[in-house]
Amino acid sequence: QVQLVESGGGLVQPGGSLRLSCEASGSVFSRNVMSWYRQAPGRERELVAAAFSHGGKNYGDSVKGRFTISRNIAVNTVNLQMNDMKPEDTAVYYCNLREFVGGGDHWGQGTLVTVSS
């Protein structure tokens, strides 16, 4: 059974930086994508960034140029470096792992990020 454990959330001032980490444990199919999603109060969950096992990466329009996703495929970890943060980045951030064979779709418990002065 795959489990995702996130860390690194907290309070940061506007313009500051924060780094989120997620580690997947258990048996994971090698072809997969690890992503970060976020959900603000009263809003739908949205994709922040995704990193594919083949090396490709995608970013949501609102974070391009500010956030960077990276992953260590060998140990199934993914990080999200968030720079120049804005109050609208405030949300619960969720780690997701989707396997391309078998249809496994796994979520972490979420970590709260608050951007406020």
Secondary structure in CASP SS format (residue, H / E / C, confidence):
PFRMAT SS
TARGET T0000
AUTHOR 0000-0000-0000
METHOD secondary structure of the structure
MODEL  1
Q C 1.00
V C 1.00
Q E 1.00
L E 1.00
V E 1.00
E E 1.00
S E 1.00
G C 1.00
G C 1.00
G E 1.00
L E 1.00
V E 1.00
Q C 1.00
P C 1.00
G C 1.00
G C 1.00
S C 1.00
L E 1.00
R E 1.00
L E 1.00
S E 1.00
C E 1.00
E E 1.00
A E 1.00
S E 1.00
G C 1.00
S C 1.00
V C 1.00
F C 1.00
S C 1.00
R C 1.00
N E 1.00
V E 1.00
M E 1.00
S E 1.00
W E 1.00
Y E 1.00
R E 1.00
Q E 1.00
A C 1.00
P C 1.00
G C 1.00
R C 1.00
E C 1.00
R C 1.00
E E 1.00
L E 1.00
V E 1.00
A E 1.00
A E 1.00
A E 1.00
F E 1.00
S C 1.00
H C 1.00
G C 1.00
G C 1.00
K E 1.00
N E 1.00
Y E 1.00
G C 1.00
D C 1.00
S C 1.00
V C 1.00
K C 1.00
G C 1.00
R C 1.00
F E 1.00
T E 1.00
I E 1.00
S E 1.00
R E 1.00
N E 1.00
I H 1.00
A H 1.00
V H 1.00
N C 1.00
T E 1.00
V E 1.00
N E 1.00
L E 1.00
Q E 1.00
M E 1.00
N C 1.00
D C 1.00
M C 1.00
K C 1.00
P H 1.00
E H 1.00
D H 1.00
T C 1.00
A E 1.00
V E 1.00
Y E 1.00
Y E 1.00
C E 1.00
N E 1.00
L E 1.00
R E 1.00
E E 1.00
F C 1.00
V C 1.00
G C 1.00
G C 1.00
G C 1.00
D E 1.00
H E 1.00
W E 1.00
G C 1.00
Q C 1.00
G C 1.00
T E 1.00
L E 1.00
V E 1.00
T E 1.00
V E 1.00
S C 1.00
S C 1.00
END
